[in-house]
């Protein structure tokens, strides 16, 4: 019975790869429609050029884009690389979680974290905002995952979440006093709190250091001006997911 259960768990864990493509397709809709007032769950997908409704055959993750050669079947307008990029990113997240955790339930947990961070980071990159609808549930999910996987660490992770949030709020207050403008948004503080809930107190210095280095690299790559706003959410998200997998490894 135990061998059968183990095989069943292993097979279900491998389903994470095809499932991740569906997740990526959904995340693409969430990211694209965020802040537009359009419904996410019930609004039907349509071509952004000719507004023709898309059929299920047009919405197969990655495959439809390849079969249609990146063009709308109705008007021939280029579809763009946004949706395939999100779908491939979701697949890469699942593959990384599976490679580190193996075919276990932990792979699903870490992949779910990565998918949520992907949506938050992408929205922040495009809109300079980290949605509460993602960051706040991530805090609770991190504490729930900690309680389920290692209950004795729950207080440590809860304290890390609280200190991460308060630390960023105080840091931004000091920056505002010196520069008379915000350097960090409250969404960044909430995302750092989520990182604390998932990583624990011992990893928080690494999270801040890694996110800072990633942020600097992003600024250099994009050649962001010192006076321009640059989202810090993608750096926090990437650091959080990387440290989560490195801790599991």
C-alpha atoms as a printed R data frame, in Angstrom:
    type eleno elety resid chain resno       x      y       z
1   ATOM     1    CA   UNK     A     1   0.000  0.000   0.000
2   ATOM     2    CA   UNK     A     2   2.829  2.370   0.884
3   ATOM     3    CA   UNK     A     3   4.545  1.674  -2.448
4   ATOM     4    CA   UNK     A     4   1.287  2.367  -4.313
5   ATOM     5    CA   UNK     A     5   0.817  5.608  -2.372
6   ATOM     6    CA   UNK     A     6   4.373  6.661  -3.132
7   ATOM     7    CA   UNK     A     7   3.932  5.973  -6.861
8   ATOM     8    CA   UNK     A     8   0.626  7.841  -6.906
9   ATOM     9    CA   UNK     A     9   2.192 10.859  -5.179
10  ATOM    10    CA   UNK     A    10   5.120 10.818  -7.592
11  ATOM    11    CA   UNK     A    11   2.867 10.670 -10.667
12  ATOM    12    CA   UNK     A    12   0.655 13.490  -9.408
13  ATOM    13    CA   UNK     A    13   3.720 15.625  -8.703
14  ATOM    14    CA   UNK     A    14   4.889 15.287 -12.313
15  ATOM    15    CA   UNK     A    15   1.566 16.763 -13.422
16  ATOM    16    CA   UNK     A    16   2.925 20.070 -12.172
17  ATOM    17    CA   UNK     A    17   4.651 20.639 -15.542
18  ATOM    18    CA   UNK     A    18   1.591 20.566 -17.843
19  ATOM    19    CA   UNK     A    19  -0.483 22.246 -15.144
20  ATOM    20    CA   UNK     A    20   2.035 25.099 -14.964
21  ATOM    21    CA   UNK     A    21   1.244 26.027 -18.560
22  ATOM    22    CA   UNK     A    22  -2.413 26.504 -17.644
23  ATOM    23    CA   UNK     A    23  -1.332 28.574 -14.663
24  ATOM    24    CA   UNK     A    24   0.873 30.686 -16.917
25  ATOM    25    CA   UNK     A    25  -2.023 31.294 -19.288
26  ATOM    26    CA   UNK     A    26  -4.200 32.434 -16.387
27  ATOM    27    CA   UNK     A    27  -1.448 34.640 -14.953
28  ATOM    28    CA   UNK     A    28  -1.082 36.320 -18.328
29  ATOM    29    CA   UNK     A    29  -4.729 37.338 -18.138
30  ATOM    30    CA   UNK     A    30  -4.333 38.540 -14.545
31  ATOM    31    CA   UNK     A    31  -1.280 40.641 -15.388
32  ATOM    32    CA   UNK     A    32  -2.703 42.100 -18.591
33  ATOM    33    CA   UNK     A    33  -6.080 43.019 -17.086
34  ATOM    34    CA   UNK     A    34  -4.840 44.296 -13.725
35  ATOM    35    CA   UNK     A    35  -5.889 47.898 -13.187
36  ATOM    36    CA   UNK     A    36  -7.995 48.028 -16.365
37  ATOM    37    CA   UNK     A    37 -11.359 47.371 -14.711
38  ATOM    38    CA   UNK     A    38 -11.897 44.269 -16.843
39  ATOM    39    CA   UNK     A    39 -13.030 41.122 -15.056
40  ATOM    40    CA   UNK     A    40 -10.460 38.376 -14.760
41  ATOM    41    CA   UNK     A    41 -12.551 35.250 -14.306
42  ATOM    42    CA   UNK     A    42 -15.499 35.902 -16.613
43  ATOM    43    CA   UNK     A    43 -14.233 38.195 -19.361
44  ATOM    44    CA   UNK     A    44 -13.733 36.311 -22.613
45  ATOM    45    CA   UNK     A    45 -10.333 36.550 -24.273
46  ATOM    46    CA   UNK     A    46 -10.198 38.393 -27.587
47  ATOM    47    CA   UNK     A    47  -7.651 39.623 -30.100
48  ATOM    48    CA   UNK     A    48  -6.258 42.958 -28.926
49  ATOM    49    CA   UNK     A    49  -6.233 44.240 -32.532
50  ATOM    50    CA   UNK     A    50  -9.519 43.126 -34.121
51  ATOM    51    CA   UNK     A    51 -11.411 42.181 -30.912
52  ATOM    52    CA   UNK     A    52 -12.430 38.816 -32.395
53  ATOM    53    CA   UNK     A    53 -13.245 36.306 -29.599
54  ATOM    54    CA   UNK     A    54 -10.617 33.614 -29.170
55  ATOM    55    CA   UNK     A    55 -11.633 29.967 -29.276
56  ATOM    56    CA   UNK     A    56 -10.167 27.220 -27.054
57  ATOM    57    CA   UNK     A    57  -7.927 26.241 -29.982
58  ATOM    58    CA   UNK     A    58  -6.398 29.722 -29.853
59  ATOM    59    CA   UNK     A    59  -5.663 29.490 -26.142
60  ATOM    60    CA   UNK     A    60  -3.558 26.332 -25.817
61  ATOM    61    CA   UNK     A    61  -0.500 27.513 -23.844
62  ATOM    62    CA   UNK     A    62   2.621 27.891 -26.035
63  ATOM    63    CA   UNK     A    63   1.236 25.496 -28.665
64  ATOM    64    CA   UNK     A    64  -1.315 27.916 -30.126
65  ATOM    65    CA   UNK     A    65   1.296 30.650 -30.453
66  ATOM    66    CA   UNK     A    66   3.617 28.273 -32.295
67  ATOM    67    CA   UNK     A    67   0.910 26.805 -34.555
68  ATOM    68    CA   UNK     A    68  -0.434 30.256 -35.459
69  ATOM    69    CA   UNK     A    69   3.119 31.525 -35.960
70  ATOM    70    CA   UNK     A    70   2.503 34.340 -33.527
71  ATOM    71    CA   UNK     A    71  -0.394 35.865 -35.479
72  ATOM    72    CA   UNK     A    72  -4.144 36.228 -34.950
73  ATOM    73    CA   UNK     A    73  -6.031 33.704 -37.105
74  ATOM    74    CA   UNK     A    74  -8.721 36.342 -37.815
75  ATOM    75    CA   UNK     A    75  -6.809 39.499 -38.770
76  ATOM    76    CA   UNK     A    76  -3.216 38.304 -39.030
77  ATOM    77    CA   UNK     A    77  -1.959 40.885 -36.516
78  ATOM    78    CA   UNK     A    78   1.085 39.881 -34.440
79  ATOM    79    CA   UNK     A    79   0.094 38.411 -31.090
80  ATOM    80    CA   UNK     A    80   3.245 39.499 -29.302
81  ATOM    81    CA   UNK     A    81   5.523 37.588 -26.951
82  ATOM    82    CA   UNK     A    82   3.871 38.578 -23.666
83  ATOM    83    CA   UNK     A    83   1.642 35.535 -23.148
84  ATOM    84    CA   UNK     A    84   4.197 32.929 -24.291
85  ATOM    85    CA   UNK     A    85   6.778 34.596 -22.032
86  ATOM    86    CA   UNK     A    86   4.506 34.353 -18.984
87  ATOM    87    CA   UNK     A    87   3.568 30.751 -19.809
88  ATOM    88    CA   UNK     A    88   7.192 29.736 -20.275
89  ATOM    89    CA   UNK     A    89   8.159 31.499 -17.029
90  ATOM    90    CA   UNK     A    90   5.473 29.555 -15.152
91  ATOM    91    CA   UNK     A    91   6.793 26.334 -16.687
92  ATOM    92    CA   UNK     A    92  10.368 27.224 -15.691
93  ATOM    93    CA   UNK     A    93   9.238 27.881 -12.124
94  ATOM    94    CA   UNK     A    94   7.543 24.484 -11.932
95  ATOM    95    CA   UNK     A    95  10.576 22.755 -13.439
96  ATOM    96    CA   UNK     A    96  12.884 24.427 -10.911
97  ATOM    97    CA   UNK     A    97  10.660 23.424  -7.996
98  ATOM    98    CA   UNK     A    98  10.447 19.860  -9.292
99  ATOM    99    CA   UNK     A    99  14.211 19.661  -9.794
100 ATOM   100    CA   UNK     A   100  14.909 20.829  -6.238
101 ATOM   101    CA   UNK     A   101  12.087 19.165  -4.297
102 ATOM   102    CA   UNK     A   102  11.610 16.089  -6.446
103 ATOM   103    CA   UNK     A   103   8.175 14.635  -7.242
104 ATOM   104    CA   UNK     A   104   6.700 15.602  -3.862
105 ATOM   105    CA   UNK     A   105   3.998 17.846  -2.457
106 ATOM   106    CA   UNK     A   106   6.745 20.354  -1.595
107 ATOM   107    CA   UNK     A   107   7.265 20.945  -5.316
108 ATOM   108    CA   UNK     A   108   3.647 22.083  -5.635
109 ATOM   109    CA   UNK     A   109   4.015 24.407  -2.651
110 ATOM   110    CA   UNK     A   110   7.198 26.027  -3.936
111 ATOM   111    CA   UNK     A   111   5.820 26.291  -7.468
112 ATOM   112    CA   UNK     A   112   2.691 28.012  -6.154
113 ATOM   113    CA   UNK     A   113   4.925 30.508  -4.356
114 ATOM   114    CA   UNK     A   114   6.878 31.094  -7.555
115 ATOM   115    CA   UNK     A   115   3.732 31.620  -9.624
116 ATOM   116    CA   UNK     A   116   2.358 34.187  -7.175
117 ATOM   117    CA   UNK     A   117   5.708 35.990  -7.094
118 ATOM   118    CA   UNK     A   118   5.798 35.964 -10.906
119 ATOM   119    CA   UNK     A   119   2.444 37.725 -11.127
120 ATOM   120    CA   UNK     A   120   3.344 40.250  -8.431
121 ATOM   121    CA   UNK     A   121   6.724 41.037  -9.983
122 ATOM   122    CA   UNK     A   122   5.349 41.424 -13.504
123 ATOM   123    CA   UNK     A   123   2.522 43.703 -12.364
124 ATOM   124    CA   UNK     A   124   4.987 45.812 -10.375
125 ATOM   125    CA   UNK     A   125   7.324 46.043 -13.357
126 ATOM   126    CA   UNK     A   126   4.537 47.288 -15.620
127 ATOM   127    CA   UNK     A   127   2.447 49.349 -13.181
128 ATOM   128    CA   UNK     A   128   4.793 50.226 -10.275
129 ATOM   129    CA   UNK     A   129   2.408 48.632  -7.790
130 ATOM   130    CA   UNK     A   130   2.361 45.398  -5.816
131 ATOM   131    CA   UNK     A   131  -1.263 44.257  -5.434
132 ATOM   132    CA   UNK     A   132  -2.516 43.549  -1.919
133 ATOM   133    CA   UNK     A   133  -4.559 40.767  -3.504
134 ATOM   134    CA   UNK     A   134  -1.263 38.896  -3.971
135 ATOM   135    CA   UNK     A   135   1.092 40.090  -1.222
136 ATOM   136    CA   UNK     A   136  -1.278 39.718   1.735
137 ATOM   137    CA   UNK     A   137  -2.425 36.161   0.912
138 ATOM   138    CA   UNK     A   138   1.242 35.274   0.362
139 ATOM   139    CA   UNK     A   139   1.981 36.173   3.982
140 ATOM   140    CA   UNK     A   140  -0.761 33.865   5.249
141 ATOM   141    CA   UNK     A   141   0.208 31.146   2.780
142 ATOM   142    CA   UNK     A   142   3.827 31.286   3.928
143 ATOM   143    CA   UNK     A   143   2.821 30.850   7.555
144 ATOM   144    CA   UNK     A   144   0.423 28.044   6.640
145 ATOM   145    CA   UNK     A   145   3.131 26.252   4.626
146 ATOM   146    CA   UNK     A   146   5.562 26.624   7.529
147 ATOM   147    CA   UNK     A   147   3.019 25.218   9.992
148 ATOM   148    CA   UNK     A   148   2.309 22.276   7.678
149 ATOM   149    CA   UNK     A   149   5.935 21.466   6.842
150 ATOM   150    CA   UNK     A   150   7.718 22.364  10.109
151 ATOM   151    CA   UNK     A   151   5.449 23.606  12.945
152 ATOM   152    CA   UNK     A   152   8.268 24.511  15.403
153 ATOM   153    CA   UNK     A   153   9.475 27.221  12.973
154 ATOM   154    CA   UNK     A   154   6.111 29.023  12.849
155 ATOM   155    CA   UNK     A   155   6.997 31.685  15.440
156 ATOM   156    CA   UNK     A   156  10.339 32.335  13.740
157 ATOM   157    CA   UNK     A   157   8.665 32.878  10.365
158 ATOM   158    CA   UNK     A   158   5.886 35.022  11.851
159 ATOM   159    CA   UNK     A   159   8.480 37.210  13.558
160 ATOM   160    CA   UNK     A   160  10.426 37.490  10.292
161 ATOM   161    CA   UNK     A   161   7.270 38.637   8.492
162 ATOM   162    CA   UNK     A   162   6.556 41.307  11.114
163 ATOM   163    CA   UNK     A   163  10.145 42.545  11.264
164 ATOM   164    CA   UNK     A   164  10.423 42.589   7.474
165 ATOM   165    CA   UNK     A   165   7.386 44.800   7.162
166 ATOM   166    CA   UNK     A   166   8.301 47.168   9.996
167 ATOM   167    CA   UNK     A   167  11.922 47.353   8.873
168 ATOM   168    CA   UNK     A   168  11.000 48.507   5.382
169 ATOM   169    CA   UNK     A   169   8.458 51.009   6.721
170 ATOM   170    CA   UNK     A   170  11.083 52.554   9.008
171 ATOM   171    CA   UNK     A   171  13.687 52.545   6.243
172 ATOM   172    CA   UNK     A   172  11.332 54.369   3.914
173 ATOM   173    CA   UNK     A   173  10.500 56.892   6.663
174 ATOM   174    CA   UNK     A   174  14.207 57.635   7.085
175 ATOM   175    CA   UNK     A   175  14.647 57.988   3.323
176 ATOM   176    CA   UNK     A   176  11.669 60.334   3.129
177 ATOM   177    CA   UNK     A   177  13.135 62.487   5.898
178 ATOM   178    CA   UNK     A   178  16.419 62.802   3.987
179 ATOM   179    CA   UNK     A   179  15.202 63.051   0.388
180 ATOM   180    CA   UNK     A   180  11.630 64.321   0.884
181 ATOM   181    CA   UNK     A   181  10.179 61.540  -1.272
182 ATOM   182    CA   UNK     A   182   9.412 57.843  -0.891
183 ATOM   183    CA   UNK     A   183  12.155 55.413  -1.774
184 ATOM   184    CA   UNK     A   184  10.165 52.250  -1.110
185 ATOM   185    CA   UNK     A   185   6.459 51.604  -1.454
186 ATOM   186    CA   UNK     A   186   4.280 49.947   1.147
187 ATOM   187    CA   UNK     A   187   3.796 47.103  -1.321
188 ATOM   188    CA   UNK     A   188   7.530 46.402  -1.085
189 ATOM   189    CA   UNK     A   189   7.192 46.155   2.704
190 ATOM   190    CA   UNK     A   190   4.304 43.699   2.363
191 ATOM   191    CA   UNK     A   191   6.226 41.590  -0.146
192 ATOM   192    CA   UNK     A   192   9.234 41.517   2.205
193 ATOM   193    CA   UNK     A   193   6.868 40.415   4.963
194 ATOM   194    CA   UNK     A   194   5.706 37.608   2.681
195 ATOM   195    CA   UNK     A   195   9.339 36.644   2.100
196 ATOM   196    CA   UNK     A   196   9.835 36.514   5.866
197 ATOM   197    CA   UNK     A   197   6.819 34.242   6.243
198 ATOM   198    CA   UNK     A   198   8.242 31.836   3.677
199 ATOM   199    CA   UNK     A   199  11.968 32.045   4.491
200 ATOM   200    CA   UNK     A   200  12.248 32.698   8.226
201 ATOM   201    CA   UNK     A   201  14.381 35.131  10.197
202 ATOM   202    CA   UNK     A   202  17.771 33.590   9.399
203 ATOM   203    CA   UNK     A   203  17.293 34.118   5.668
204 ATOM   204    CA   UNK     A   204  16.080 37.712   5.859
205 ATOM   205    CA   UNK     A   205  19.567 39.311   5.662
206 ATOM   206    CA   UNK     A   206  20.229 37.174   2.580
207 ATOM   207    CA   UNK     A   207  16.881 38.215   1.105
208 ATOM   208    CA   UNK     A   208  17.632 41.916   1.510
209 ATOM   209    CA   UNK     A   209  21.205 41.564   0.229
210 ATOM   210    CA   UNK     A   210  20.209 39.452  -2.777
211 ATOM   211    CA   UNK     A   211  17.298 41.743  -3.651
212 ATOM   212    CA   UNK     A   212  19.572 44.773  -3.431
213 ATOM   213    CA   UNK     A   213  22.128 43.235  -5.767
214 ATOM   214    CA   UNK     A   214  19.425 42.147  -8.211
215 ATOM   215    CA   UNK     A   215  17.929 45.642  -8.093
216 ATOM   216    CA   UNK     A   216  21.294 47.211  -8.884
217 ATOM   217    CA   UNK     A   217  21.787 44.806 -11.774
218 ATOM   218    CA   UNK     A   218  18.326 45.652 -13.107
219 ATOM   219    CA   UNK     A   219  19.078 49.360 -12.925
220 ATOM   220    CA   UNK     A   220  22.336 48.869 -14.822
221 ATOM   221    CA   UNK     A   221  20.732 46.686 -17.476
222 ATOM   222    CA   UNK     A   222  17.777 48.990 -18.033
223 ATOM   223    CA   UNK     A   223  19.941 52.109 -17.548
224 ATOM   224    CA   UNK     A   224  17.356 53.571 -15.173
225 ATOM   225    CA   UNK     A   225  17.960 57.215 -14.252
226 ATOM   226    CA   UNK     A   226  18.603 57.936 -10.570
227 ATOM   227    CA   UNK     A   227  15.510 60.168 -10.458
228 ATOM   228    CA   UNK     A   228  13.249 57.668 -12.220
229 ATOM   229    CA   UNK     A   229  11.070 55.191 -10.370
230 ATOM   230    CA   UNK     A   230  12.231 51.603 -10.567
231 ATOM   231    CA   UNK     A   231  10.135 48.743  -9.220
232 ATOM   232    CA   UNK     A   232  11.813 46.811  -6.404
233 ATOM   233    CA   UNK     A   233   9.186 44.065  -6.378
234 ATOM   234    CA   UNK     A   234  10.823 41.947  -9.122
235 ATOM   235    CA   UNK     A   235  14.115 41.932  -7.209
236 ATOM   236    CA   UNK     A   236  12.412 40.962  -3.944
237 ATOM   237    CA   UNK     A   237  10.401 38.247  -5.703
238 ATOM   238    CA   UNK     A   238  13.369 36.713  -7.504
239 ATOM   239    CA   UNK     A   239  15.481 36.731  -4.343
240 ATOM   240    CA   UNK     A   240  12.670 35.146  -2.325
241 ATOM   241    CA   UNK     A   241  12.073 32.303  -4.764
242 ATOM   242    CA   UNK     A   242  15.790 31.650  -5.217
243 ATOM   243    CA   UNK     A   243  16.426 31.505  -1.464
244 ATOM   244    CA   UNK     A   244  13.390 29.308  -0.935
245 ATOM   245    CA   UNK     A   245  14.707 26.757  -3.422
246 ATOM   246    CA   UNK     A   246  18.276 27.007  -2.145
247 ATOM   247    CA   UNK     A   247  17.011 26.310   1.374
248 ATOM   248    CA   UNK     A   248  15.095 23.280   0.110
249 ATOM   249    CA   UNK     A   249  18.167 22.055  -1.747
